[in-house]
């Protein structure tokens, strides 16, 4: 099985059009008989204005669209973001506190 992880960012890569582009990229793998699993990772907010987590409904629509193309597709469960301890948040927090010192 081939796994592909995609971090979904609001308004940047969370649309059905981007899902179509991803499927176009991955379809040759299916045609070769490989199983393909797409792992969707909601972006973890780190306090910047330019990047935000994709909305839940958009993530679900993206997932359904990918699955309709014959791909396995799962949404990663985010843990620790309520305490700013999710993936990417700790490193950002650490860098911010060093800059302030």
GIWO-V972940 format. One record per residue. N is the residue number from 0. RES is the residue in one letter. NEAR is the number of other C-alpha atoms within 8 Angstrom. Layout:
# GIWO-V972940
n->N res->RES near->NEAR
n->N res->RES near->NEAR
This chain:
# GIWO-V972940
n->0 res->X near->6
n->1 res->X near->7
n->2 res->X near->8
n->3 res->X near->8
n->4 res->X near->8
n->5 res->X near->8
n->6 res->X near->8
n->7 res->X near->14
n->8 res->X near->13
n->9 res->X near->11
n->10 res->X near->7
n->11 res->X near->7
n->12 res->X near->8
n->13 res->X near->14
n->14 res->X near->10
n->15 res->X near->9
n->16 res->X near->6
n->17 res->X near->9
n->18 res->X near->12
n->19 res->X near->10
n->20 res->X near->8
n->21 res->X near->8
n->22 res->X near->10
n->23 res->X near->8
n->24 res->X near->7
n->25 res->X near->9
n->26 res->X near->8
n->27 res->X near->8
n->28 res->X near->10
n->29 res->X near->10
n->30 res->X near->7
n->31 res->X near->6
n->32 res->X near->6
n->33 res->X near->9
n->34 res->X near->10
n->35 res->X near->13
n->36 res->X near->12
n->37 res->X near->13
n->38 res->X near->12
n->39 res->X near->14
n->40 res->X near->12
n->41 res->X near->13
n->42 res->X near->10
n->43 res->X near->11
n->44 res->X near->9
n->45 res->X near->8
n->46 res->X near->4
n->47 res->X near->7
n->48 res->X near->5
n->49 res->X near->4
n->50 res->X near->8
n->51 res->X near->11
n->52 res->X near->11
n->53 res->X near->13
n->54 res->X near->7
n->55 res->X near->6
n->56 res->X near->6
n->57 res->X near->10
n->58 res->X near->14
n->59 res->X near->8
n->60 res->X near->9
n->61 res->X near->12
n->62 res->X near->12
n->63 res->X near->8
n->64 res->X near->11
n->65 res->X near->15
n->66 res->X near->10
n->67 res->X near->7
n->68 res->X near->7
n->69 res->X near->6
n->70 res->X near->11
n->71 res->X near->10
n->72 res->X near->11
n->73 res->X near->9
n->74 res->X near->10
n->75 res->X near->8
n->76 res->X near->5
n->77 res->X near->8
n->78 res->X near->7
n->79 res->X near->8
n->80 res->X near->10
n->81 res->X near->6
n->82 res->X near->6
n->83 res->X near->9
n->84 res->X near->11
n->85 res->X near->12
n->86 res->X near->6
n->87 res->X near->9
n->88 res->X near->13
n->89 res->X near->10
n->90 res->X near->7
n->91 res->X near->9
n->92 res->X near->8
n->93 res->X near->8
n->94 res->X near->8
n->95 res->X near->8
n->96 res->X near->8
n->97 res->X near->7
n->98 res->X near->6
n->99 res->X near->5
n->100 res->X near->4
